[in-house]
Amino acid sequence: MKQAKPPTPTGFPTSSLSSDDAPPPRHMHESYCQVELPFASNPDFLEKYTNAHGGIRTGMLMEHLDSLAGSISYKHCLGPGQQLDKDIDKRGFYMVTAAVDRLDMLHLLTPYNVKDLRLSGHVIYVGKSSMEVAVRMEGIENGKPVQTMMLGRFTMVCRDAVTHKSRPVSPLIISTPEETELHAIGEEHKLRKHALQQGSLSRVPPSSAESKILHDVFLNYGEGSVFVSDAQSEESFEQPINGVERVWMEDTKVESLTLMYPQSRNIHGKIFGGYLMRLAYEIGYANASLFTQCPLRFLSLDGLTFRLPVPIGSALRLTSTICHTTTDEMNRAVVNVWVQANVIDSQTGDEQTTNNFYFTWCREDGEDLKRTVVPKTYQEAMQWLEGKRALQL
């Protein structure tokens, strides 16, 4: 699950397990892995991750978290005393990142609080062929954690190496009150995820309360929309309302096209999911920064599903759109950005959507944001509501 030689997660001894064996139960702690990133103690290492404002490139940390989640899932399936190596395909199964359910940044990584970081995690919940991996990013001093910087959850799925169908994974042994609590949290996450999927706007219409909110947006900001399309209304749309500039959602799109090279492959010969996360994060952040015209702090990755693998040699089209903007008591600006990833076959030109990313950034000080994004079509209105829902999670 790794790209270009990130630090190796610790906790992998050696041996082998026949793919014909039934998966034995595992303890939670048996899947524990960690990676340490010496930002404070190694200036040369820090230089490779420094962003334009002197902080840490969050997208690169996401690469490591995805790699870590993959290592944890393999360790759960292989068991203690096993080696994660390049011959993993010969073991009869492989693991894929099905989804990143949530990443929450709890503290800002600035040039003034650079610390060595420890990324760690383990399996907390197991289904028939899937598992939830909880990850944590902590600042450490003298080898001890001093501050939790980020929390996240990944859904990993086990596939048969021959049929590529779902393959059972080892059930969990719950042996302590803490593990019971973690397992209950995983069960709650599963139920909440199912409820969110069933209530998605791609399945059901918005609620009456959401419909009213949309109507209020139309009344307050929608002059010049598709419903009021005469030239005079279009011209009046450009005039601020109560000092707030209105921007059509379609005018916030930023797009990139990147060829996929083998240096970014995972151990299965496809493009590493963490690399895709970094590319999506960086175009999303660039778009949000251009829209707000100021530096922003990453708040959360609100959900991501990997639908299709991205082959080496294909082209990746990333389209970033500002979905929702607001202010609240804590933040002067909050921006939700949708990034759609489409993979393009370089020989046929066929294009398919492989991922949808939802990111949220904020600005905690300064003046309130004086721009708001306005949907023009029904599809954009649904995307606007999805962005609003993400901010309420």
CORHUVEN-V858857 format. One record per pair of residues at least 24 apart in sequence whose ideal C-beta (glycine too) atoms are under 10 Angstrom apart, sorted by the first residue. I is the first residue (numbers start at 1). J is the second residue. D is the distance in Angstrom with one decimal. If there is no record, write none. Layout:
BEGIN
i = (I/I)
j = (J/J)
d = (D/D)
END
This chain:
BEGIN
i = (1/1/1/1/1/1/1/1/1/1/1/1/1/1/1/1/1/1/1/1/1/1/2/2/2/2/2/2/2/2/2/2/2/2/2/2/3/3/3/3/3/3/3/3/3/3/3/3/3/3/3/4/4/4/4/4/4/6/6/6/6/6/6/6/6/6/6/6/6/7/7/7/7/7/7/7/7/7/7/8/8/8/8/8/9/9/9/9/9/9/9/9/9/9/9/9/9/9/9/9/9/10/10/10/10/10/11/11/11/11/11/11/11/12/12/12/12/12/12/12/12/12/12/13/13/13/13/14/14/14/14/14/15/15/15/15/15/15/16/16/16/16/16/16/16/17/17/17/17/17/17/17/17/18/18/19/19/19/19/19/19/19/19/20/21/22/22/23/23/23/23/23/23/23/23/23/23/23/23/24/24/24/24/25/25/25/25/25/25/25/26/26/26/26/26/26/26/26/26/26/26/26/26/26/26/27/27/27/27/27/27/27/27/27/27/27/28/28/28/28/28/28/28/28/28/28/28/28/28/28/28/28/29/29/29/29/29/29/29/30/30/30/30/30/30/30/30/30/30/30/31/31/31/31/31/31/31/31/31/31/31/31/31/31/31/31/31/31/31/32/32/32/32/32/32/32/33/33/33/33/33/33/33/33/33/33/33/33/33/33/33/33/33/34/34/34/34/34/34/34/34/34/34/34/35/35/35/35/35/35/35/35/35/35/35/36/36/36/36/36/36/36/36/37/37/37/37/37/37/37/37/37/38/38/38/38/39/39/39/39/39/39/40/40/40/40/40/40/40/40/41/41/41/41/42/43/45/46/46/46/49/49/49/50/50/51/51/51/51/51/52/52/53/53/53/53/54/54/54/54/54/55/55/55/55/55/55/55/55/55/55/56/56/56/56/56/56/56/56/57/57/57/57/57/58/58/58/58/58/58/58/58/58/58/58/58/58/58/59/59/59/59/59/59/59/59/59/59/59/59/60/60/60/60/60/60/61/61/61/61/61/61/61/61/61/61/61/61/61/62/62/62/62/62/62/62/62/62/62/62/62/62/62/62/63/63/63/63/63/63/63/63/63/63/64/64/64/64/64/64/65/65/65/65/65/65/65/65/65/65/65/65/65/65/66/66/66/66/66/66/66/66/66/66/66/66/66/66/67/67/67/67/67/67/67/68/68/68/68/68/68/68/68/68/68/69/69/69/69/69/69/69/69/69/69/69/69/69/69/69/69/69/69/70/70/70/70/70/70/70/70/70/70/70/70/71/71/71/72/72/72/72/72/72/72/72/72/72/73/73/73/73/73/73/73/73/73/73/73/73/74/74/74/75/75/76/76/76/76/76/76/76/76/76/76/77/77/77/77/77/77/77/77/78/79/84/85/86/87/88/88/88/89/89/89/89/89/90/91/92/92/92/92/93/93/93/93/93/93/93/93/93/94/94/94/94/94/94/94/94/94/94/95/95/95/95/95/95/95/95/95/95/96/96/96/96/96/96/96/96/96/96/96/96/96/97/97/97/97/97/97/97/97/97/97/97/97/97/97/98/98/98/98/98/98/98/98/98/98/98/98/98/98/99/99/99/99/99/99/99/99/99/99/99/99/99/99/100/100/100/100/100/100/100/100/100/100/100/100/100/100/100/100/101/101/101/101/101/101/101/101/101/101/101/101/101/101/101/101/101/102/102/102/102/102/102/102/102/102/102/102/102/103/103/103/103/103/103/103/103/103/103/103/103/103/103/103/103/103/104/104/104/104/104/104/104/104/104/104/104/104/105/105/105/105/105/105/105/105/105/105/105/105/105/106/106/106/106/106/106/106/106/107/107/107/107/107/107/107/108/108/108/108/109/109/109/109/109/109/110/113/113/113/114/115/115/115/115/115/115/115/116/116/116/116/116/117/117/117/117/118/118/118/118/119/119/119/120/121/121/121/121/122/122/123/123/123/123/123/123/123/123/124/124/124/124/124/124/124/124/124/124/124/125/125/125/125/125/125/125/125/125/125/125/125/126/126/126/126/126/126/126/126/127/127/127/127/127/127/127/127/127/128/128/128/128/128/128/129/129/129/129/129/129/129/129/129/129/130/130/130/130/130/130/130/131/131/131/131/131/131/131/131/132/132/132/132/132/132/132/132/132/133/134/134/134/134/150/150/150/151/152/152/153/153/153/153/154/154/155/155/155/155/155/155/157/159/161/192/193/196/196/196/197/199/200/200/200/201/201/201/201/201/201/201/201/202/202/205/206/206/206/206/206/206/207/210/210/210/210/210/210/211/211/213/213/213/214/214/214/214/214/214/214/217/217/217/217/217/217/217/217/218/218/218/220/220/220/220/221/221/221/221/221/221/222/222/222/222/222/223/224/224/224/225/225/225/225/225/225/226/226/226/226/226/227/229/237/237/240/240/240/241/242/243/243/244/244/244/244/244/244/245/245/245/245/246/246/246/246/247/247/247/247/247/247/247/248/248/248/248/248/248/249/249/249/249/249/249/249/249/249/249/249/249/249/249/249/249/250/250/250/250/250/250/250/251/251/251/251/251/252/252/252/252/252/252/252/252/252/252/252/252/252/252/253/253/253/253/253/253/253/254/254/254/254/254/254/254/254/254/254/254/254/254/254/255/255/255/255/255/255/255/255/255/256/256/256/256/256/256/256/256/256/256/257/257/257/257/257/257/257/258/258/258/258/258/258/259/259/259/259/259/259/259/260/260/260/260/260/260/260/260/260/260/261/261/262/262/263/264/264/265/265/265/266/268/269/269/269/270/270/270/270/270/270/271/271/271/271/271/271/271/271/271/272/273/273/273/273/273/275/275/276/276/276/276/276/276/276/276/276/276/276/277/277/277/277/277/277/277/277/279/279/279/279/279/280/280/280/280/280/280/280/280/280/280/280/280/280/280/281/281/281/281/282/282/282/283/283/283/283/283/283/283/283/284/284/284/284/284/284/284/284/284/284/284/284/284/284/285/285/285/285/285/285/286/286/287/287/287/287/287/287/287/287/287/287/288/288/288/288/288/288/288/288/288/288/288/288/288/289/289/289/290/290/291/291/291/291/291/291/291/291/291/292/292/292/292/292/292/292/292/292/292/292/292/292/293/293/293/293/294/294/294/294/294/294/294/295/295/295/296/296/296/296/296/296/296/296/296/297/297/297/297/297/297/297/298/298/298/298/299/299/299/299/299/299/299/299/299/299/300/300/300/300/300/300/300/300/300/301/301/301/301/301/302/302/302/302/302/302/302/302/302/302/302/302/302/303/303/303/303/303/303/303/303/304/304/304/304/304/304/304/305/305/305/305/306/306/306/306/307/307/307/307/307/307/307/308/308/308/308/308/308/308/309/309/310/310/310/310/310/310/310/311/311/311/313/313/313/314/314/314/314/314/314/314/314/314/314/315/315/315/315/315/315/315/316/316/316/316/316/316/317/317/317/317/317/317/317/318/318/318/319/320/320/321/321/321/321/321/322/322/322/322/322/322/323/323/323/323/323/323/323/323/323/323/323/323/323/323/323/324/324/324/324/324/324/324/324/324/324/324/324/324/324/325/325/325/325/325/325/325/325/325/326/326/326/326/326/326/326/326/327/327/327/327/327/327/327/328/328/328/330/330/331/331/331/331/331/331/331/331/332/332/332/332/332/332/332/332/333/333/333/333/333/333/333/333/333/333/333/334/334/334/334/334/334/334/334/335/335/335/335/335/335/335/335/335/335/336/336/336/336/336/336/336/336/336/336/336/337/337/337/338/338/338/338/338/356/358/358/358/358/358/358/358/359/360/360/360/360/362)
j = (66/67/68/69/70/71/72/73/74/84/88/94/95/96/97/156/266/267/268/272/273/274/63/64/66/67/68/70/71/84/265/266/267/272/274/275/60/63/64/66/67/263/264/265/266/271/272/273/274/275/278/63/263/264/265/272/275/35/37/60/63/64/65/66/67/68/119/272/274/34/35/36/37/38/45/64/67/68/119/33/35/67/71/84/33/34/35/36/64/67/68/69/70/71/72/74/75/84/119/120/121/34/35/36/71/120/71/72/75/80/84/120/122/71/74/75/78/80/81/82/83/84/85/80/81/82/83/81/82/83/84/85/78/79/80/81/82/83/78/81/82/83/87/90/91/77/78/79/81/82/91/92/93/91/92/90/91/92/93/160/161/162/167/92/92/168/170/76/77/79/93/126/129/158/167/168/169/170/171/79/170/171/173/79/126/170/171/172/173/174/75/76/77/78/79/80/122/123/126/131/169/170/171/172/173/76/80/122/123/170/172/173/174/175/176/179/76/122/123/124/125/126/134/172/173/174/175/176/178/179/182/183/80/122/123/173/175/176/179/75/76/78/79/80/81/122/123/170/172/173/71/72/73/74/75/76/77/78/79/80/121/122/123/124/126/131/133/170/172/72/75/76/120/121/122/123/67/68/69/70/71/72/73/74/75/76/84/119/120/121/122/133/135/68/71/72/118/119/120/121/122/135/136/138/64/65/67/68/71/117/118/119/120/121/137/116/117/118/119/120/138/140/143/61/64/115/116/117/118/119/137/140/115/116/117/140/109/114/115/116/117/139/113/114/115/116/117/139/140/141/115/116/140/141/116/114/116/111/114/116/109/114/117/111/114/109/111/282/285/295/289/295/110/111/295/296/109/110/111/112/114/108/109/110/111/112/113/114/295/297/298/108/109/110/111/114/115/117/149/109/278/281/282/285/103/105/109/150/277/278/281/282/285/297/298/301/359/361/274/275/277/278/279/280/281/282/283/284/285/298/274/275/277/278/281/282/103/105/109/117/119/137/149/150/274/277/278/281/298/100/103/150/152/273/274/275/276/277/278/280/281/298/301/304/264/272/273/274/275/276/277/278/279/281/117/119/135/137/274/278/100/103/119/121/133/135/136/137/150/152/154/274/277/301/97/100/135/152/154/266/272/273/274/275/276/277/278/306/97/119/266/272/273/274/275/119/120/121/133/135/136/137/152/154/274/95/97/100/119/121/123/131/132/133/134/135/152/153/154/155/156/273/274/94/95/96/97/133/154/156/266/267/272/273/274/95/121/133/120/121/122/123/131/133/134/135/154/156/97/123/130/131/132/133/154/155/156/157/158/169/156/158/267/122/123/122/123/126/131/133/156/158/169/170/172/123/131/156/158/167/168/169/170/170/170/267/267/267/267/161/267/268/161/162/267/268/269/161/161/160/161/162/167/129/158/159/160/161/162/167/168/169/157/158/159/160/161/164/167/266/267/268/130/131/156/157/158/159/167/169/267/268/130/155/156/157/158/159/164/266/268/270/273/306/309/133/154/155/156/157/266/272/273/274/276/277/304/305/306/129/130/131/154/155/156/157/158/159/273/304/305/306/307/130/132/153/154/155/156/157/193/303/304/305/306/307/355/135/152/153/154/155/273/274/277/301/302/303/304/305/306/355/357/132/133/134/152/153/154/155/189/190/192/193/196/301/302/303/304/305/151/152/153/154/189/193/300/301/302/303/304/393/135/137/150/151/152/153/154/277/281/298/299/300/301/302/303/304/359/149/150/151/152/153/298/299/300/301/302/360/393/137/149/150/151/152/297/298/299/300/301/360/361/362/136/137/147/148/149/150/151/299/137/139/147/148/149/150/297/149/297/298/364/137/139/149/150/297/298/297/139/147/149/139/139/140/141/145/146/147/149/140/141/142/143/146/145/147/149/150/143/144/145/149/149/150/152/145/151/152/153/154/179/182/154/156/169/170/172/182/183/186/153/172/179/181/182/183/184/185/186/187/189/153/155/172/182/183/184/185/186/187/188/189/190/156/168/169/170/171/172/183/186/155/157/158/166/168/169/171/186/190/158/166/167/168/169/171/156/157/158/159/160/165/166/167/168/169/155/156/157/158/166/169/190/155/156/157/158/169/170/172/186/156/182/183/185/186/187/189/190/193/186/182/185/186/189/298/300/301/300/300/301/185/186/189/193/273/304/189/190/193/304/305/306/306/268/268/393/303/303/389/393/305/389/382/386/389/379/381/382/383/384/385/386/389/382/386/382/381/382/385/386/388/389/385/381/382/384/385/388/389/381/385/384/385/388/375/378/381/382/384/385/388/372/373/374/375/381/384/385/388/374/375/381/244/246/372/374/246/247/372/373/374/375/246/374/375/376/381/374/248/374/376/374/375/376/377/380/381/375/376/377/378/380/376/376/374/376/370/371/372/372/370/368/370/325/368/369/370/371/372/369/370/371/372/371/372/373/374/291/322/325/371/372/373/374/373/374/375/376/377/380/321/322/323/324/338/373/374/375/376/377/379/380/381/383/384/387/321/373/374/375/376/377/380/321/322/373/374/376/287/288/290/291/320/321/322/323/325/335/337/338/371/373/287/319/320/321/322/338/340/283/284/286/287/288/290/291/318/319/320/321/322/337/339/283/287/317/318/319/320/321/340/342/280/282/283/286/316/317/318/319/320/339/315/316/317/318/319/342/344/283/314/315/316/317/318/312/313/314/315/316/344/346/310/311/312/313/314/315/316/343/344/346/312/313/312/313/312/310/312/310/311/312/309/309/309/311/312/308/309/310/311/312/314/309/310/311/312/313/314/316/343/354/310/304/306/309/310/355/310/316/304/306/310/316/318/339/341/343/354/355/357/301/304/306/339/341/355/357/359/316/318/339/341/357/304/316/318/320/337/338/339/340/341/355/356/357/358/359/337/339/357/359/318/320/339/318/319/320/337/339/341/357/359/318/320/321/322/335/336/337/338/339/357/358/359/360/361/320/335/337/339/359/361/320/337/319/320/321/322/335/337/338/339/359/361/320/322/325/333/334/335/336/337/359/360/361/362/363/335/361/363/320/322/322/325/333/335/337/361/369/371/373/322/325/332/333/334/335/361/362/363/366/369/370/371/333/369/370/371/332/333/363/365/366/367/369/361/363/366/331/333/334/335/360/361/362/363/364/331/333/360/361/362/363/364/359/360/361/362/331/334/335/336/359/360/361/362/390/391/336/358/359/360/361/362/390/391/393/357/358/359/360/390/336/337/338/357/358/359/360/386/387/389/390/391/393/356/357/358/359/386/389/390/393/339/341/355/356/357/358/359/354/355/356/357/341/354/355/356/341/343/352/353/354/355/356/341/342/343/352/353/354/355/343/354/341/342/343/344/352/354/355/343/345/346/345/346/347/342/343/344/345/346/347/350/351/352/354/342/343/344/345/346/349/351/341/342/343/344/354/355/341/342/343/344/351/353/354/342/355/357/353/357/359/373/380/383/384/387/371/372/373/383/384/387/358/359/360/373/375/380/382/383/384/385/386/387/388/390/391/358/360/372/373/375/383/384/385/386/387/388/389/390/391/369/371/372/373/374/384/387/388/391/362/368/369/372/373/387/388/391/362/363/367/368/369/370/372/362/368/391/362/364/360/361/362/363/364/365/368/369/362/363/364/365/366/367/368/369/361/362/363/364/365/366/367/368/369/370/371/360/361/362/363/364/369/387/391/359/360/361/362/363/369/371/373/387/391/360/361/373/383/384/386/387/388/389/390/391/361/387/390/383/384/386/387/390/386/383/386/387/389/390/391/393/390/387/390/391/393/391)
d = (6.6/5.0/8.2/7.3/2.4/6.3/9.4/8.1/7.7/8.8/9.8/9.8/7.3/8.9/7.4/9.1/5.6/6.8/8.9/7.1/7.5/7.5/8.6/8.9/8.9/4.5/9.3/7.5/8.0/9.6/9.6/6.8/7.3/6.8/8.0/9.9/9.9/6.0/9.3/8.9/7.1/7.8/5.5/7.7/7.2/8.8/4.2/9.3/6.1/5.1/8.9/8.7/6.3/7.4/9.8/8.6/8.5/7.0/8.6/8.8/6.7/5.1/10.0/9.8/5.5/8.6/9.5/10.0/8.5/9.6/4.8/6.7/6.6/8.9/9.5/7.6/9.2/9.6/8.7/9.4/7.4/9.3/8.3/9.0/3.8/6.4/5.2/9.9/9.3/7.6/5.7/9.9/9.1/4.3/7.6/9.7/8.2/8.4/8.3/8.7/9.2/5.7/7.5/8.4/9.6/9.5/8.4/9.1/6.7/8.4/10.0/9.8/9.6/7.5/8.5/6.5/8.4/9.1/9.1/7.0/5.9/5.3/9.0/6.9/4.9/7.1/7.0/6.7/6.9/4.1/9.8/8.7/8.5/8.4/9.0/4.7/5.5/7.1/8.6/9.5/7.2/8.2/9.5/9.2/7.5/8.2/5.8/6.5/9.3/6.3/6.7/9.1/9.8/8.4/8.0/8.4/5.5/2.4/6.3/8.5/7.6/9.3/8.8/7.6/9.6/7.8/9.1/9.3/6.9/9.0/9.5/9.7/10.0/8.7/8.5/5.5/5.8/4.0/7.5/7.0/5.8/8.6/9.6/9.9/9.4/5.9/4.9/6.9/4.8/9.8/8.9/5.6/8.4/9.7/6.4/8.4/10.0/7.6/8.4/9.9/8.9/4.5/7.6/6.4/6.5/9.7/9.0/9.4/9.5/9.9/7.5/4.9/8.7/6.3/9.3/8.0/8.9/5.5/6.2/6.6/9.5/9.6/9.6/6.3/7.8/7.6/8.1/8.5/8.8/5.1/6.9/8.0/9.6/6.6/9.7/9.9/8.9/9.1/8.3/7.2/7.1/9.9/6.8/5.2/9.8/8.1/8.6/9.2/9.7/8.8/9.1/5.1/7.6/8.9/4.9/4.0/8.9/9.6/9.1/9.0/8.3/4.5/4.4/9.3/9.9/8.5/7.9/9.2/9.2/7.5/8.0/9.8/7.0/7.4/4.3/8.9/9.8/6.1/9.1/9.7/5.0/5.0/9.7/9.3/6.1/9.9/9.5/8.7/6.9/6.7/7.3/9.6/9.4/7.9/9.7/9.7/5.9/6.5/3.9/7.9/9.5/9.9/9.2/9.5/6.1/9.1/8.0/5.8/8.5/8.6/7.3/4.6/7.6/9.7/9.7/6.5/7.1/5.1/7.7/9.1/9.8/7.2/8.8/8.0/7.2/9.5/6.7/4.5/7.7/7.0/9.0/9.6/9.8/5.1/8.4/9.5/8.7/5.2/6.6/5.8/6.1/9.2/9.4/5.3/5.2/4.9/8.8/8.6/8.8/8.0/9.3/5.6/9.8/9.7/8.3/9.7/9.5/9.8/6.7/9.7/9.6/9.8/9.7/8.3/9.1/8.9/9.5/9.6/9.2/9.6/9.7/8.7/7.9/7.3/5.7/10.0/9.8/7.3/3.3/8.5/8.6/7.5/4.9/5.2/6.0/9.1/9.0/7.9/9.2/9.3/9.8/9.9/4.4/8.8/9.3/7.3/9.7/8.1/9.5/9.3/8.0/8.8/8.0/9.6/9.2/7.2/7.3/8.7/9.9/8.7/6.3/9.0/7.9/9.6/5.0/9.5/9.8/9.9/9.0/9.3/6.8/3.6/7.5/8.1/3.8/5.0/9.6/9.2/7.7/9.2/8.9/9.8/9.8/6.0/9.1/9.4/9.4/9.4/8.3/7.7/7.7/6.8/9.0/7.5/9.5/9.8/8.8/9.4/9.7/8.3/7.2/9.5/8.8/9.5/6.0/9.4/9.5/4.4/5.8/9.0/6.1/9.7/7.5/9.9/9.7/7.4/8.8/3.6/6.1/9.3/6.7/5.2/9.9/9.6/9.0/5.7/9.5/8.8/7.1/9.9/8.4/7.3/6.2/8.2/9.6/5.4/9.6/7.3/7.9/6.0/7.7/7.1/8.3/9.8/6.1/7.5/9.2/9.5/7.2/9.4/7.4/5.2/3.3/8.5/8.8/6.1/9.2/10.0/9.9/9.0/8.7/7.6/9.0/5.6/9.9/5.3/7.7/6.1/8.3/6.0/9.9/9.6/9.6/8.8/9.2/9.1/6.6/8.3/9.7/6.7/9.6/9.7/9.8/4.6/9.2/6.0/8.2/9.0/3.9/9.0/6.3/9.2/8.9/9.9/6.0/8.5/6.6/8.7/8.4/7.0/7.8/8.6/9.1/8.2/8.5/9.4/9.2/9.5/9.1/5.5/5.9/6.3/8.6/5.0/9.1/7.8/8.4/7.8/8.5/7.1/9.4/6.0/9.9/6.1/8.1/9.6/3.8/8.6/7.7/8.2/8.9/9.5/9.4/8.6/8.6/8.0/4.7/7.8/6.3/8.3/8.5/9.4/6.9/6.2/8.6/9.6/8.7/9.3/6.3/8.9/9.7/5.7/6.2/9.3/7.4/8.4/8.7/6.3/9.4/8.8/5.9/8.2/5.5/10.0/8.0/7.2/9.2/8.1/7.5/6.9/5.2/7.4/8.0/9.8/5.6/6.5/6.0/5.6/9.4/5.1/9.5/8.8/9.7/7.7/5.6/8.5/5.7/8.8/8.9/9.6/8.1/5.8/9.9/8.9/5.3/7.1/5.8/7.6/9.7/8.9/9.7/9.2/9.9/9.8/7.1/5.4/8.2/6.2/9.8/9.2/8.1/8.9/8.1/7.0/7.9/9.2/6.1/7.5/6.1/8.1/9.4/9.5/4.7/8.3/9.7/9.2/8.9/9.6/5.6/9.8/6.5/9.7/8.3/4.6/6.5/4.4/10.0/10.0/9.9/9.9/7.1/6.1/9.5/9.3/9.6/8.8/7.2/4.3/8.9/8.9/8.2/7.4/6.2/4.7/6.7/9.9/9.9/9.8/7.0/7.5/5.6/7.8/8.4/9.7/7.2/6.0/9.6/7.4/4.2/8.3/8.4/9.7/8.6/7.5/9.8/10.0/8.1/4.3/7.0/5.9/6.6/9.6/9.2/6.4/9.7/9.1/9.4/6.6/8.1/9.2/7.9/6.3/5.1/9.3/8.4/9.6/6.8/6.9/7.0/7.0/9.2/7.7/8.4/9.2/6.4/7.6/4.1/8.0/9.1/9.1/9.8/8.7/9.5/6.1/4.0/8.6/9.7/8.8/9.2/9.9/6.6/5.2/7.1/9.4/9.5/7.3/5.0/8.2/9.4/9.6/9.5/8.6/7.0/5.2/8.8/9.5/7.3/4.8/6.0/6.8/8.9/9.5/9.6/9.8/10.0/8.9/8.3/5.9/6.0/6.3/6.8/9.6/9.6/7.8/6.1/7.7/5.1/8.1/9.6/8.8/5.2/8.4/8.6/9.4/8.8/6.7/9.0/9.1/8.7/9.1/7.6/8.5/9.4/8.9/3.5/6.5/6.7/9.8/7.3/7.3/8.1/5.0/7.3/9.4/8.6/9.9/9.8/9.9/6.9/9.1/8.9/9.5/6.4/9.5/9.6/8.7/9.6/9.0/9.6/8.0/9.3/8.2/9.9/8.9/10.0/8.4/8.9/9.0/6.8/9.4/9.9/8.7/8.4/8.2/8.1/9.5/4.4/6.4/9.5/6.7/4.6/9.6/8.8/9.4/9.4/7.3/7.8/5.9/9.0/7.8/2.5/6.3/9.3/7.2/6.7/9.9/9.7/6.0/7.2/5.8/4.9/8.8/8.2/9.1/9.0/10.0/9.6/9.5/7.9/9.5/9.4/7.5/9.3/7.1/9.3/5.9/7.6/9.2/9.8/6.0/5.1/7.9/9.4/8.7/3.8/5.8/5.9/5.9/5.9/6.6/4.8/7.3/8.0/7.3/9.2/7.5/5.3/8.1/7.9/5.9/8.8/8.4/8.8/8.0/9.6/9.6/8.9/4.8/9.3/6.3/7.3/9.4/9.7/7.2/8.2/7.8/9.3/9.0/9.5/9.9/9.9/9.4/7.7/9.4/8.5/6.5/9.5/9.5/9.5/9.1/9.1/8.2/9.9/8.8/9.4/9.4/9.7/9.4/9.4/8.8/8.0/8.4/8.6/9.6/8.8/9.6/8.0/9.3/9.8/9.2/4.5/8.3/10.0/6.0/5.9/8.3/7.8/8.9/9.1/8.4/7.3/5.6/9.8/10.0/9.6/9.3/9.6/9.6/9.8/5.5/7.8/8.4/9.7/9.2/9.4/7.8/7.5/8.0/9.6/5.6/9.2/7.5/6.9/9.5/8.7/10.0/6.9/7.7/8.3/7.6/9.9/9.9/8.8/8.9/8.7/9.4/9.5/9.3/9.4/5.2/9.9/6.4/9.3/4.9/9.6/8.6/6.3/8.3/8.4/9.8/9.5/8.8/8.9/8.8/7.3/8.1/5.5/8.8/9.9/9.8/9.4/5.3/6.1/8.8/9.5/9.1/9.5/8.2/9.8/7.7/9.1/9.8/8.8/9.7/9.2/6.0/9.7/8.9/8.3/5.7/6.9/5.4/9.6/6.0/4.6/7.4/7.8/6.0/8.2/5.1/7.4/7.6/8.7/5.7/7.0/5.4/6.7/7.7/6.0/8.1/5.4/9.9/8.4/6.4/6.7/7.3/9.3/9.7/5.2/6.6/5.0/6.5/8.5/9.7/4.7/8.9/7.1/6.8/9.6/8.1/9.8/9.8/8.7/6.1/8.0/6.9/9.8/9.1/8.8/9.6/9.2/6.8/9.4/8.6/6.1/8.1/5.7/3.8/8.7/9.5/9.8/8.7/10.0/9.6/6.0/8.2/6.1/6.8/5.2/8.5/9.9/9.9/6.3/8.7/6.7/4.4/9.7/7.3/9.3/8.5/7.6/4.6/8.1/9.1/9.4/9.3/8.2/9.7/6.8/6.8/4.9/7.3/9.7/9.6/10.0/9.8/9.1/5.5/9.1/8.2/7.4/4.9/8.3/8.2/9.8/5.8/7.2/5.3/7.9/9.9/9.6/8.0/9.6/9.8/6.9/4.9/8.2/7.4/9.5/7.7/7.8/5.6/7.8/9.8/7.7/5.9/7.0/5.6/6.4/5.2/7.1/5.9/8.1/9.8/9.1/6.9/8.3/5.0/8.4/9.4/9.1/8.1/9.7/9.5/5.8/9.1/8.0/9.2/8.4/6.9/9.6/4.2/6.2/6.4/7.3/9.9/7.3/4.0/7.3/6.6/9.8/8.0/7.7/8.7/9.4/9.0/9.0/6.0/8.9/8.5/8.5/9.0/9.6/9.2/8.1/6.5/7.3/8.9/9.9/6.3/9.7/7.9/6.3/8.6/7.8/7.2/9.8/9.8/9.7/8.6/7.4/10.0/7.0/6.2/8.7/8.0/9.7/8.1/9.4/6.0/8.0/9.4/10.0/4.3/8.9/6.2/7.0/9.3/4.4/9.9/7.7/9.6/8.1/7.6/6.5/9.2/9.7/9.6/5.1/8.5/4.8/8.8/6.2/9.7/9.4/9.9/8.6/5.1/9.3/9.4/9.2/9.6/4.3/8.2/4.8/6.8/9.0/4.6/9.6/8.0/9.1/9.7/8.0/9.9/7.5/6.7/7.6/9.7/9.8/4.2/7.7/6.4/8.7/5.9/9.8/8.3/9.5/9.8/8.4/7.0/9.2/9.1/10.0/4.5/8.8/5.3/7.7/8.9/4.8/9.5/9.7/9.1/8.1/9.9/9.8/9.2/5.2/7.5/9.2/6.4/8.5/9.8/8.8/6.6/7.7/9.3/8.1/9.3/5.3/9.7/6.1/8.1/9.5/6.5/9.7/6.1/9.5/7.3/9.9/9.5/9.6/8.4/9.0/7.4/5.7/9.7/6.7/9.4/8.9/9.4/7.4/9.9/9.8/7.4/9.4/6.9/9.6/3.9/6.4/5.5/9.6/8.7/10.0/9.9/6.5/5.5/6.9/6.7/7.4/7.9/5.7/8.3/8.4/7.5/9.3/9.3/8.2/4.4/6.1/5.1/10.0/8.9/9.4/8.6/7.3/4.9/9.0/9.5/7.9/9.1/7.7/7.0/7.1/5.7/8.0/9.7/7.3/9.8/9.6/8.6/4.0/7.0/6.0/9.2/8.8/8.7/3.9/8.2/6.2/8.1/8.1/5.3/9.8/9.5/10.0/7.2/8.4/9.2/9.5/6.3/7.1/5.1/7.3/9.2/9.6/7.0/6.7/9.4/9.4/7.1/6.0/9.9/9.2/9.6/8.1/6.6/5.5/6.6/8.2/9.4/9.8/6.4/6.0/7.8/4.3/8.2/8.4/7.6/7.9/9.9/5.0/10.0/9.9/5.8/8.5/7.3/8.1/9.3/8.9/6.0/8.6/9.9/5.1/6.1/6.1/5.9/9.3/9.8/9.8/9.8/9.4/8.9/7.5/4.3/8.3/5.6/9.5/8.9/6.2/7.4/6.0/7.5/8.0/9.4/7.4/4.4/7.8/6.0/7.1/9.5/9.8/7.9/9.1/8.8/9.9/8.8/9.0/8.7/8.5/7.1/10.0/9.1/9.1/9.7/4.8/9.9/9.6/8.3/7.7/9.8/9.7/7.1/8.9/8.6/9.9/5.2/6.0/8.9/6.6/3.1/8.2/8.0/9.6/9.9/8.9/9.2/6.8/9.6/8.5/5.7/8.2/8.1/3.0/5.0/8.8/7.5/6.3/6.1/6.8/5.3/5.2/9.7/9.6/8.4/9.9/9.6/9.8/9.8/7.9/8.1/9.9/9.3/7.9/6.6/9.4/9.3/9.6/4.8/5.7/9.8/9.7/8.8/9.9/8.6/8.0/6.8/10.0/9.5/4.2/6.4/5.5/9.1/9.4/9.0/8.1/5.2/6.6/6.3/5.2/6.3/5.2/6.4/8.3/6.3/4.2/8.7/9.8/7.9/8.8/7.2/3.8/9.3/8.9/6.7/7.6/4.9/8.1/9.9/8.0/9.9/6.2/8.6/7.0/5.2/7.3/8.5/7.9/9.6/8.6/8.9/9.4/5.0/8.3/9.3/9.7/9.2/8.4/3.8/7.6/9.2/5.3/5.8/7.3/8.1/9.8/6.2/9.9/7.5/6.8/9.0/9.6/10.0/7.4/7.4/9.5/5.2/9.9/9.7/8.9/8.5/6.3/6.3/9.1/9.6)
END
